[in-house]
């Protein structure tokens, strides 16, 4: 996964908007507080910083 800007928004098929950039930025800055399971899931999705 390449860099995602903080302002990036994903639009789901049903029209729902998800502020993915904000989520990723917050998760990365708070990675020290994430559980091992959450970090593993993020790493499996290709986020190198979660490994």
N, CA, C and O atoms as a Tripos MOL2 file, in Angstrom:
@<TRIPOS>MOLECULE
protein
  204   203    51     0     0
PROTEIN
NO_CHARGES

@<TRIPOS>ATOM
      1 N           0.8510   -1.1750    0.0000 N.3       1 UNK1
      2 CA          0.0000    0.0000    0.0000 C.3       1 UNK1
      3 C           0.8920    1.2320    0.0000 C.2       1 UNK1
      4 O           1.7990    1.3460    0.8250 O.2       1 UNK1
      5 N           0.6470    2.1240   -0.8930 N.am      2 UNK2
      6 CA          1.4220    3.3510   -0.9570 C.3       2 UNK2
      7 C           0.8900    4.3720    0.0310 C.2       2 UNK2
      8 O          -0.0730    4.1160    0.7530 O.2       2 UNK2
      9 N           1.5290    5.5270    0.0540 N.am      3 UNK3
     10 CA          1.0940    6.5710    0.9790 C.3       3 UNK3
     11 C          -0.3400    7.0180    0.6880 C.2       3 UNK3
     12 O          -0.7500    7.1380   -0.4670 O.2       3 UNK3
     13 N          -1.0740    7.2550    1.7420 N.am      4 UNK4
     14 CA         -2.4510    7.7480    1.6360 C.3       4 UNK4
     15 C          -2.4870    9.0760    2.3690 C.2       4 UNK4
     16 O          -2.1240    9.1570    3.5420 O.2       4 UNK4
     17 N          -2.9290   10.1200    1.6730 N.am      5 UNK5
     18 CA         -2.9790   11.4310    2.3250 C.3       5 UNK5
     19 C          -4.0640   11.4490    3.3960 C.2       5 UNK5
     20 O          -5.0460   10.7120    3.3120 O.2       5 UNK5
     21 N          -3.8790   12.2930    4.3970 N.am      6 UNK6
     22 CA         -4.8330   12.3970    5.5030 C.3       6 UNK6
     23 C          -6.2300   12.7720    4.9940 C.2       6 UNK6
     24 O          -7.2290   12.4280    5.6250 O.2       6 UNK6
     25 N          -6.3050   13.4680    3.8710 N.am      7 UNK7
     26 CA         -7.6040   13.9140    3.3560 C.3       7 UNK7
     27 C          -8.2970   12.8690    2.4780 C.2       7 UNK7
     28 O          -9.3890   13.1230    1.9700 O.2       7 UNK7
     29 N          -7.6720   11.6880    2.2920 N.am      8 UNK8
     30 CA         -8.2380   10.6610    1.4060 C.3       8 UNK8
     31 C          -9.5650   10.1230    1.9480 C.2       8 UNK8
     32 O          -9.6770    9.7980    3.1300 O.2       8 UNK8
     33 N         -10.5690   10.0340    1.0680 N.am      9 UNK9
     34 CA        -11.8840    9.4950    1.4200 C.3       9 UNK9
     35 C         -12.2210    8.3870    0.4400 C.2       9 UNK9
     36 O         -12.1360    8.5770   -0.7730 O.2       9 UNK9
     37 N         -12.6070    7.2230    0.9660 N.am     10 UNK10
     38 CA        -13.0720    6.1100    0.1380 C.3      10 UNK10
     39 C         -14.5910    6.1590    0.0870 C.2      10 UNK10
     40 O         -15.2410    6.4020    1.1040 O.2      10 UNK10
     41 N         -15.1550    5.9310   -1.0860 N.am     11 UNK11
     42 CA        -16.6060    5.8660   -1.2310 C.3      11 UNK11
     43 C         -16.9700    4.4050   -1.4740 C.2      11 UNK11
     44 O         -16.5390    3.8090   -2.4610 O.2      11 UNK11
     45 N         -17.7650    3.8330   -0.5700 N.am     12 UNK12
     46 CA        -18.1840    2.4420   -0.6710 C.3      12 UNK12
     47 C         -19.2900    2.2970   -1.7070 C.2      12 UNK12
     48 O         -19.9280    3.2830   -2.0760 O.2      12 UNK12
     49 N         -19.5230    1.0700   -2.1810 N.am     13 UNK13
     50 CA        -20.5470    0.8530   -3.2090 C.3      13 UNK13
     51 C         -21.9350    1.3930   -2.8430 C.2      13 UNK13
     52 O         -22.7080    1.7700   -3.7230 O.2      13 UNK13
     53 N         -22.2480    1.4300   -1.5360 N.am     14 UNK14
     54 CA        -23.5670    1.9320   -1.1330 C.3      14 UNK14
     55 C         -23.5920    3.4500   -0.9770 C.2      14 UNK14
     56 O         -24.6060    4.0200   -0.5730 O.2      14 UNK14
     57 N         -22.4650    4.1090   -1.3000 N.am     15 UNK15
     58 CA        -22.4100    5.5650   -1.2200 C.3      15 UNK15
     59 C         -21.8440    6.0940    0.0850 C.2      15 UNK15
     60 O         -21.6070    7.2950    0.2120 O.2      15 UNK15
     61 N         -21.6250    5.2260    1.0530 N.am     16 UNK16
     62 CA        -21.0590    5.6350    2.3320 C.3      16 UNK16
     63 C         -19.6250    6.1160    2.1220 C.2      16 UNK16
     64 O         -18.8540    5.4930    1.3930 O.2      16 UNK16
     65 N         -19.2780    7.2180    2.7610 N.am     17 UNK17
     66 CA        -17.9210    7.7410    2.6710 C.3      17 UNK17
     67 C         -17.1570    7.3890    3.9480 C.2      17 UNK17
     68 O         -17.6610    7.5680    5.0570 O.2      17 UNK17
     69 N         -15.9370    6.8870    3.7740 N.am     18 UNK18
     70 CA        -15.0710    6.5260    4.8930 C.3      18 UNK18
     71 C         -13.8080    7.3720    4.7960 C.2      18 UNK18
     72 O         -13.1300    7.3650    3.7690 O.2      18 UNK18
     73 N         -13.4930    8.0970    5.8610 N.am     19 UNK19
     74 CA        -12.3000    8.9490    5.8820 C.3      19 UNK19
     75 C         -11.0810    8.0740    6.1960 C.2      19 UNK19
     76 O         -10.5710    8.0740    7.3160 O.2      19 UNK19
     77 N         -10.6360    7.3420    5.1940 N.am     20 UNK20
     78 CA         -9.5450    6.3890    5.3520 C.3      20 UNK20
     79 C          -8.2400    7.0680    5.7430 C.2      20 UNK20
     80 O          -7.4960    6.5420    6.5710 O.2      20 UNK20
     81 N          -7.9560    8.2110    5.1700 N.am     21 UNK21
     82 CA         -6.7240    8.9180    5.4840 C.3      21 UNK21
     83 C          -6.6360    9.2930    6.9540 C.2      21 UNK21
     84 O          -5.5800    9.1450    7.5690 O.2      21 UNK21
     85 N          -7.7230    9.7740    7.5170 N.am     22 UNK22
     86 CA         -7.7530   10.1500    8.9360 C.3      22 UNK22
     87 C          -7.5870    8.9000    9.7960 C.2      22 UNK22
     88 O          -6.8370    8.9130   10.7730 O.2      22 UNK22
     89 N          -8.2800    7.8260    9.4380 N.am     23 UNK23
     90 CA         -8.1670    6.5750   10.1960 C.3      23 UNK23
     91 C          -6.7290    6.0710   10.2220 C.2      23 UNK23
     92 O          -6.2000    5.7380   11.2830 O.2      23 UNK23
     93 N          -6.0990    6.0180    9.0460 N.am     24 UNK24
     94 CA         -4.7270    5.5070    8.9730 C.3      24 UNK24
     95 C          -3.7570    6.4060    9.7340 C.2      24 UNK24
     96 O          -2.8650    5.9120   10.4230 O.2      24 UNK24
     97 N          -3.9230    7.7020    9.6160 N.am     25 UNK25
     98 CA         -3.0540    8.6310   10.3270 C.3      25 UNK25
     99 C          -3.1910    8.4570   11.8410 C.2      25 UNK25
    100 O          -2.1920    8.4110   12.5580 O.2      25 UNK25
    101 N          -4.4150    8.3620   12.3120 N.am     26 UNK26
    102 CA         -4.6520    8.1770   13.7480 C.3      26 UNK26
    103 C          -4.1170    6.8310   14.2270 C.2      26 UNK26
    104 O          -3.4960    6.7540   15.2870 O.2      26 UNK26
    105 N          -4.3550    5.7700   13.4550 N.am     27 UNK27
    106 CA         -3.8950    4.4380   13.8510 C.3      27 UNK27
    107 C          -2.3730    4.4040   13.9310 C.2      27 UNK27
    108 O          -1.8110    3.8320   14.8650 O.2      27 UNK27
    109 N          -1.7040    5.0170   12.9520 N.am     28 UNK28
    110 CA         -0.2460    5.0090   12.9450 C.3      28 UNK28
    111 C           0.3030    5.7860   14.1380 C.2      28 UNK28
    112 O           1.2400    5.3310   14.7950 O.2      28 UNK28
    113 N          -0.2690    6.9460   14.4210 N.am     29 UNK29
    114 CA          0.2360    7.7550   15.5290 C.3      29 UNK29
    115 C          -0.0560    7.1180   16.8840 C.2      29 UNK29
    116 O           0.6120    7.4340   17.8690 O.2      29 UNK29
    117 N          -1.0430    6.2280   16.9490 N.am     30 UNK30
    118 CA         -1.4160    5.5720   18.2080 C.3      30 UNK30
    119 C          -1.0340    4.0950   18.2350 C.2      30 UNK30
    120 O          -1.5400    3.3380   19.0620 O.2      30 UNK30
    121 N          -0.1440    3.6840   17.3340 N.am     31 UNK31
    122 CA          0.1770    2.2600   17.2070 C.3      31 UNK31
    123 C           0.6770    1.6400   18.4970 C.2      31 UNK31
    124 O           0.5100    0.4380   18.7040 O.2      31 UNK31
    125 N           1.2890    2.4320   19.3730 N.am     32 UNK32
    126 CA          1.7560    1.9120   20.6590 C.3      32 UNK32
    127 C           0.6280    1.4660   21.5620 C.2      32 UNK32
    128 O           0.8520    0.6860   22.4880 O.2      32 UNK32
    129 N          -0.5800    1.9450   21.3130 N.am     33 UNK33
    130 CA         -1.7330    1.6000   22.1380 C.3      33 UNK33
    131 C          -2.6090    0.5160   21.5060 C.2      33 UNK33
    132 O          -3.5660    0.0550   22.1280 O.2      33 UNK33
    133 N          -2.2870    0.1040   20.2650 N.am     34 UNK34
    134 CA         -3.0930   -0.9060   19.5870 C.3      34 UNK34
    135 C          -2.7650   -2.3000   20.1180 C.2      34 UNK34
    136 O          -1.6260   -2.5740   20.4970 O.2      34 UNK34
    137 N          -3.7620   -3.1690   20.1450 N.am     35 UNK35
    138 CA         -3.5340   -4.5430   20.5730 C.3      35 UNK35
    139 C          -2.7360   -5.2880   19.5090 C.2      35 UNK35
    140 O          -2.6870   -4.8760   18.3500 O.2      35 UNK35
    141 N          -2.1180   -6.3820   19.9160 N.am     36 UNK36
    142 CA         -1.3330   -7.1980   18.9900 C.3      36 UNK36
    143 C          -2.2090   -7.6950   17.8440 C.2      36 UNK36
    144 O          -1.7540   -7.7560   16.7020 O.2      36 UNK36
    145 N          -3.4560   -8.0490   18.1350 N.am     37 UNK37
    146 CA         -4.3740   -8.5310   17.0920 C.3      37 UNK37
    147 C          -4.6360   -7.4500   16.0460 C.2      37 UNK37
    148 O          -4.6330   -7.7270   14.8470 O.2      37 UNK37
    149 N          -4.8610   -6.2290   16.5000 N.am     38 UNK38
    150 CA         -5.1280   -5.1310   15.5610 C.3      38 UNK38
    151 C          -3.8930   -4.8330   14.7260 C.2      38 UNK38
    152 O          -3.9990   -4.6020   13.5210 O.2      38 UNK38
    153 N          -2.7180   -4.8360   15.3570 N.am     39 UNK39
    154 CA         -1.4890   -4.5980   14.6130 C.3      39 UNK39
    155 C          -1.2640   -5.6950   13.5760 C.2      39 UNK39
    156 O          -0.8480   -5.4150   12.4520 O.2      39 UNK39
    157 N          -1.5390   -6.9370   13.9490 N.am     40 UNK40
    158 CA         -1.3720   -8.0520   13.0170 C.3      40 UNK40
    159 C          -2.3080   -7.9040   11.8280 C.2      40 UNK40
    160 O          -1.9010   -8.1300   10.6890 O.2      40 UNK40
    161 N          -3.5470   -7.5310   12.0760 N.am     41 UNK41
    162 CA         -4.5160   -7.3420   10.9960 C.3      41 UNK41
    163 C          -4.0620   -6.2310   10.0550 C.2      41 UNK41
    164 O          -4.1370   -6.3860    8.8360 O.2      41 UNK41
    165 N          -3.5960   -5.1210   10.6030 N.am     42 UNK42
    166 CA         -3.1180   -4.0200    9.7650 C.3      42 UNK42
    167 C          -1.8880   -4.4380    8.9670 C.2      42 UNK42
    168 O          -1.7460   -4.0640    7.8030 O.2      42 UNK42
    169 N          -1.0000   -5.2100    9.5860 N.am     43 UNK43
    170 CA          0.1960   -5.6950    8.8800 C.3      43 UNK43
    171 C          -0.2080   -6.6190    7.7340 C.2      43 UNK43
    172 O           0.3770   -6.5580    6.6530 O.2      43 UNK43
    173 N          -1.2010   -7.4730    7.9660 N.am     44 UNK44
    174 CA         -1.6840   -8.3770    6.9120 C.3      44 UNK44
    175 C          -2.3060   -7.6150    5.7480 C.2      44 UNK44
    176 O          -2.3410   -8.1140    4.6230 O.2      44 UNK44
    177 N          -2.7960   -6.4050    6.0170 N.am     45 UNK45
    178 CA         -3.3650   -5.5660    4.9670 C.3      45 UNK45
    179 C          -2.2890   -4.7930    4.2080 C.2      45 UNK45
    180 O          -2.5860   -4.0590    3.2650 O.2      45 UNK45
    181 N          -1.0250   -4.9680    4.6330 N.am     46 UNK46
    182 CA          0.0800   -4.3610    3.8930 C.3      46 UNK46
    183 C           0.6610   -3.1110    4.5120 C.2      46 UNK46
    184 O           1.4430   -2.4180    3.8610 O.2      46 UNK46
    185 N           0.3060   -2.7970    5.7470 N.am     47 UNK47
    186 CA          0.8470   -1.6110    6.4000 C.3      47 UNK47
    187 C           2.1480   -1.9820    7.1020 C.2      47 UNK47
    188 O           2.1350   -2.5780    8.1780 O.2      47 UNK47
    189 N           3.2720   -1.6240    6.4820 N.am     48 UNK48
    190 CA          4.5920   -1.9990    7.0000 C.3      48 UNK48
    191 C           4.8360   -1.5210    8.4210 C.2      48 UNK48
    192 O           5.4770   -2.2180    9.2070 O.2      48 UNK48
    193 N           4.3300   -0.3300    8.7620 N.am     49 UNK49
    194 CA          4.5860    0.2230   10.0950 C.3      49 UNK49
    195 C           3.9050   -0.5880   11.1970 C.2      49 UNK49
    196 O           4.2610   -0.4480   12.3670 O.2      49 UNK49
    197 N           2.9370   -1.4310   10.8460 N.am     50 UNK50
    198 CA          2.2250   -2.2250   11.8510 C.3      50 UNK50
    199 C           2.9250   -3.5540   12.1270 C.2      50 UNK50
    200 O           2.5870   -4.2430   13.0900 O.2      50 UNK50
    201 N           3.8940   -3.9190   11.2920 N.am     51 UNK51
    202 CA          4.5630   -5.2170   11.4480 C.3      51 UNK51
    203 C           5.5340   -5.2120   12.6100 C.2      51 UNK51
    204 O           6.1790   -6.2250   12.8790 O.2      51 UNK51
@<TRIPOS>BOND
     1     1     2 1
     2     2     3 1
     3     3     4 2
     4     3     5 am
     5     5     6 1
     6     6     7 1
     7     7     8 2
     8     7     9 am
     9     9    10 1
    10    10    11 1
    11    11    12 2
    12    11    13 am
    13    13    14 1
    14    14    15 1
    15    15    16 2
    16    15    17 am
    17    17    18 1
    18    18    19 1
    19    19    20 2
    20    19    21 am
    21    21    22 1
    22    22    23 1
    23    23    24 2
    24    23    25 am
    25    25    26 1
    26    26    27 1
    27    27    28 2
    28    27    29 am
    29    29    30 1
    30    30    31 1
    31    31    32 2
    32    31    33 am
    33    33    34 1
    34    34    35 1
    35    35    36 2
    36    35    37 am
    37    37    38 1
    38    38    39 1
    39    39    40 2
    40    39    41 am
    41    41    42 1
    42    42    43 1
    43    43    44 2
    44    43    45 am
    45    45    46 1
    46    46    47 1
    47    47    48 2
    48    47    49 am
    49    49    50 1
    50    50    51 1
    51    51    52 2
    52    51    53 am
    53    53    54 1
    54    54    55 1
    55    55    56 2
    56    55    57 am
    57    57    58 1
    58    58    59 1
    59    59    60 2
    60    59    61 am
    61    61    62 1
    62    62    63 1
    63    63    64 2
    64    63    65 am
    65    65    66 1
    66    66    67 1
    67    67    68 2
    68    67    69 am
    69    69    70 1
    70    70    71 1
    71    71    72 2
    72    71    73 am
    73    73    74 1
    74    74    75 1
    75    75    76 2
    76    75    77 am
    77    77    78 1
    78    78    79 1
    79    79    80 2
    80    79    81 am
    81    81    82 1
    82    82    83 1
    83    83    84 2
    84    83    85 am
    85    85    86 1
    86    86    87 1
    87    87    88 2
    88    87    89 am
    89    89    90 1
    90    90    91 1
    91    91    92 2
    92    91    93 am
    93    93    94 1
    94    94    95 1
    95    95    96 2
    96    95    97 am
    97    97    98 1
    98    98    99 1
    99    99   100 2
   100    99   101 am
   101   101   102 1
   102   102   103 1
   103   103   104 2
   104   103   105 am
   105   105   106 1
   106   106   107 1
   107   107   108 2
   108   107   109 am
   109   109   110 1
   110   110   111 1
   111   111   112 2
   112   111   113 am
   113   113   114 1
   114   114   115 1
   115   115   116 2
   116   115   117 am
   117   117   118 1
   118   118   119 1
   119   119   120 2
   120   119   121 am
   121   121   122 1
   122   122   123 1
   123   123   124 2
   124   123   125 am
   125   125   126 1
   126   126   127 1
   127   127   128 2
   128   127   129 am
   129   129   130 1
   130   130   131 1
   131   131   132 2
   132   131   133 am
   133   133   134 1
   134   134   135 1
   135   135   136 2
   136   135   137 am
   137   137   138 1
   138   138   139 1
   139   139   140 2
   140   139   141 am
   141   141   142 1
   142   142   143 1
   143   143   144 2
   144   143   145 am
   145   145   146 1
   146   146   147 1
   147   147   148 2
   148   147   149 am
   149   149   150 1
   150   150   151 1
   151   151   152 2
   152   151   153 am
   153   153   154 1
   154   154   155 1
   155   155   156 2
   156   155   157 am
   157   157   158 1
   158   158   159 1
   159   159   160 2
   160   159   161 am
   161   161   162 1
   162   162   163 1
   163   163   164 2
   164   163   165 am
   165   165   166 1
   166   166   167 1
   167   167   168 2
   168   167   169 am
   169   169   170 1
   170   170   171 1
   171   171   172 2
   172   171   173 am
   173   173   174 1
   174   174   175 1
   175   175   176 2
   176   175   177 am
   177   177   178 1
   178   178   179 1
   179   179   180 2
   180   179   181 am
   181   181   182 1
   182   182   183 1
   183   183   184 2
   184   183   185 am
   185   185   186 1
   186   186   187 1
   187   187   188 2
   188   187   189 am
   189   189   190 1
   190   190   191 1
   191   191   192 2
   192   191   193 am
   193   193   194 1
   194   194   195 1
   195   195   196 2
   196   195   197 am
   197   197   198 1
   198   198   199 1
   199   199   200 2
   200   199   201 am
   201   201   202 1
   202   202   203 1
   203   203   204 2
@<TRIPOS>SUBSTRUCTURE
     1 UNK1         2 RESIDUE 1 A UNK
     2 UNK2         6 RESIDUE 1 A UNK
     3 UNK3        10 RESIDUE 1 A UNK
     4 UNK4        14 RESIDUE 1 A UNK
     5 UNK5        18 RESIDUE 1 A UNK
     6 UNK6        22 RESIDUE 1 A UNK
     7 UNK7        26 RESIDUE 1 A UNK
     8 UNK8        30 RESIDUE 1 A UNK
     9 UNK9        34 RESIDUE 1 A UNK
    10 UNK10       38 RESIDUE 1 A UNK
    11 UNK11       42 RESIDUE 1 A UNK
    12 UNK12       46 RESIDUE 1 A UNK
    13 UNK13       50 RESIDUE 1 A UNK
    14 UNK14       54 RESIDUE 1 A UNK
    15 UNK15       58 RESIDUE 1 A UNK
    16 UNK16       62 RESIDUE 1 A UNK
    17 UNK17       66 RESIDUE 1 A UNK
    18 UNK18       70 RESIDUE 1 A UNK
    19 UNK19       74 RESIDUE 1 A UNK
    20 UNK20       78 RESIDUE 1 A UNK
    21 UNK21       82 RESIDUE 1 A UNK
    22 UNK22       86 RESIDUE 1 A UNK
    23 UNK23       90 RESIDUE 1 A UNK
    24 UNK24       94 RESIDUE 1 A UNK
    25 UNK25       98 RESIDUE 1 A UNK
    26 UNK26      102 RESIDUE 1 A UNK
    27 UNK27      106 RESIDUE 1 A UNK
    28 UNK28      110 RESIDUE 1 A UNK
    29 UNK29      114 RESIDUE 1 A UNK
    30 UNK30      118 RESIDUE 1 A UNK
    31 UNK31      122 RESIDUE 1 A UNK
    32 UNK32      126 RESIDUE 1 A UNK
    33 UNK33      130 RESIDUE 1 A UNK
    34 UNK34      134 RESIDUE 1 A UNK
    35 UNK35      138 RESIDUE 1 A UNK
    36 UNK36      142 RESIDUE 1 A UNK
    37 UNK37      146 RESIDUE 1 A UNK
    38 UNK38      150 RESIDUE 1 A UNK
    39 UNK39      154 RESIDUE 1 A UNK
    40 UNK40      158 RESIDUE 1 A UNK
    41 UNK41      162 RESIDUE 1 A UNK
    42 UNK42      166 RESIDUE 1 A UNK
    43 UNK43      170 RESIDUE 1 A UNK
    44 UNK44      174 RESIDUE 1 A UNK
    45 UNK45      178 RESIDUE 1 A UNK
    46 UNK46      182 RESIDUE 1 A UNK
    47 UNK47      186 RESIDUE 1 A UNK
    48 UNK48      190 RESIDUE 1 A UNK
    49 UNK49      194 RESIDUE 1 A UNK
    50 UNK50      198 RESIDUE 1 A UNK
    51 UNK51      202 RESIDUE 1 A UNK
